[in-house]
Amino acid sequence: MIVVFQKEATEDELQNVIRQLKSIGFTTHVVQGTDRTIIGAVGDKARLMNLSPEAMPGVEKVIPILAPYKLASREFHPDDTQVKVGKLLIGGQELQIMAGPCAVESRVQILETASLVKAAGATILRGGAFKPRSSPYSFQGLGEEGLKFLAEAREKTGLPVVTEVTDTLHLDQAAYYSDILQIGSRNMQNFSLLREIAKKGKPILLKRGFAATIEEWILAAEYIMAAGNPQVILCERGVRTYETYTRNTLDLSAVPIIKHLTHLPIIVDPSHGTGKWRLVQPMAMAAVAAGADGLMIEVHPDPTQALSDGPQSLHPLKFEQLMRSIQPLARVVGRTLELPCPNTSLMEGVN
């Protein structure tokens, strides 16, 4: 439920309501708005039988949250959440572009890719050190060595790093080396992992499960938030349908739906959403037009030789073209995207 306070409510009245709610087992979250203060309270409704928050001094009204998710609800938090990553804000006016290879294959590969994507305007470096694959014989990633290469790339380029956590065994390592922890599609409903990853206190990128409904996806975010971490970024990456031409079906309607139902930022991954590099640019543009707060794009210096997801990876020059195409579109929809000078050659950023 949401407890809305009167404009003239005092701090003592606010703290009294919080104490009373906590005494019956409710978890409270205070939101200081520009006009008034509200409390989001989560707990067993049956315990309210002997307590009436609406009758307490300073309270204007109590609004029940009907959705099964509470903390992620737009009702609970009317203003958009912005997740801070270093100097960047995800969910603000500026589009944030996460770019890099599906998997870290070598030190040379990730350092080269990091320099190239930064030269094209990317703001965050993506790369997988632990790769959950459908086949046990496919490349599984470099593990901690790959994380060290990502950290070195961050040091050389200044780009924050996002990488996937596949299980709790690698959580401490990933949290130590990276800036954003990613939960992949296969782990969206791995609830024990969601609870543990929340404890690290870092921004969490939560990808939609490939067979998940939007409600199930938001409830997965609720697990992270209920564990004490509100820094959740949602990522639409396509769902499995009867269509076989594309790898997945990219559900761009999820962007305005998430914006309507929740206050959380959302980015789109057109690489996994389509599985075909030719479709990445048009779907990236469509995602920006739909209101996405950013994009996640797979980029590889030589996609034909990639150990993972080569067919959906962009060559750096194609990625630069994508960035140039998005910039004017971003302005049309009220966003900003700062790019390097057009006269600068992309290849100049490579040592």
Buried (B, 14 or more C-beta within 10 A) or exposed (E): BBBBBBEEBEEEBBEBBBEBBEEBEBBBBBBEEEEBBBBBBBBEEEEBEEBEBEEBEBBBEBEEBEBEBBBBBBBBBEEBBBBEBEEBBBBBEBBBBBBBBBBBBEBEBBBBBBBBBBBBBBBBBBBBBBBBEEEEEEBBBBBBEBBBBBBBBBEEBEBBBBBBBBEEEBBEBBBEBBBBBBBBBBBBBBBEBBBBBBEBEBBBBBBBBBEBEBEBBBBBBBBBBBBEBBBBBBBBBBBEEEEEEBBBBBBBEBBEBBBEBBBBBBBBBBBBBBBBBEBBBEBBBBBBBBBBBBBBBBBBBEBEEBBBBBBBBBBBEBBBBBBBBBBEBBEEEEBEBEBBEEEEEBEEBBE
